[in-house]
Amino acid sequence: MKSIIKNLDLHSQGVWLPILISVLLLIYALFMPKKGIGWKEFYITFGVVGYLAWISDSVLGKMLDLVDFGHPKITGIGEFLSYSIIPSALAVIYLNYFGKHNKWLLTILFMIISLMIELGMRSVGYMKPHGWSIFLSIPLYFIVFRFLLPLHRKWIKC
């Protein structure tokens, strides 16, 4: 039992924040009125974005060691939620409200939300960058929300 608790990394500084954010985003994503996407697109987007987030964790967090979430040697519940739920729920919510008339407003809004989540995780001590900068996050969030997610939506609508 002690090893299970240890591997969940529940004692990491600030682990409460990714747990809270992921629970709130997941509840909202599940119960929001579906406007721009249906359950099929929800399911596909959640899986694809979650998978790509884990690939980015493997490359940026493990291989390049640019950032740590919680304990550097343990993939705990906070890191799991940070890569599995938070990006996927944000993507689903974004695509649900995405349209031709609000694409720039939504892009800026979701960039700000993503930056606030990242800054929050840094400020509570859960995210520890080792060369990763907020100035790398800004263009990354812009590319994801302005280009990649709308392209993903076109592909899954076919």
Residue pairs with C-beta under 8 A, 6 or more apart in sequence:
6 74
7 74
7 76
8 76
8 77
9 15
9 70
9 71
9 74
9 75
9 76
9 77
9 78
9 79
10 76
10 77
12 70
12 71
12 76
12 78
12 126
13 124
13 125
13 126
14 78
14 121
14 124
14 125
14 126
14 127
15 70
15 76
15 77
15 78
15 126
16 124
17 78
17 120
17 121
17 124
17 126
18 69
18 78
18 79
18 81
18 82
18 86
18 121
18 126
19 77
19 78
19 81
21 81
21 86
21 117
21 120
22 81
22 82
22 84
22 85
22 86
22 89
25 85
25 86
25 89
25 90
25 93
26 85
26 89
28 89
28 93
29 42
29 89
29 92
29 93
32 93
32 96
34 42
34 96
35 96
35 97
36 95
36 96
36 97
36 98
36 99
36 153
37 45
37 92
37 95
37 96
37 153
40 156
41 95
41 153
41 156
41 157
42 92
44 156
45 88
45 91
45 92
45 95
45 152
45 153
45 156
46 88
46 89
46 91
46 92
47 88
48 152
49 87
49 88
49 91
49 92
49 152
50 83
50 84
50 85
50 87
50 88
52 87
53 83
53 84
53 87
53 88
54 83
54 84
56 83
57 79
57 83
60 66
60 67
60 132
61 67
61 68
61 69
64 131
65 130
65 131
66 129
66 130
66 131
66 132
67 127
67 128
67 129
67 130
67 132
68 127
68 128
68 130
69 78
69 79
69 82
69 121
69 126
69 127
69 128
70 76
70 78
70 79
70 126
72 128
78 126
82 121
86 117
90 110
90 113
90 114
91 149
91 152
94 106
94 110
94 145
94 149
95 149
95 152
95 153
97 106
98 106
98 149
98 150
98 153
103 146
103 150
106 145
107 142
107 145
107 146
110 141
110 145
111 138
111 141
111 142
111 145
114 137
114 141
114 145
115 134
115 137
115 138
115 141
118 127
118 134
118 137
119 134
121 127
122 128
122 129
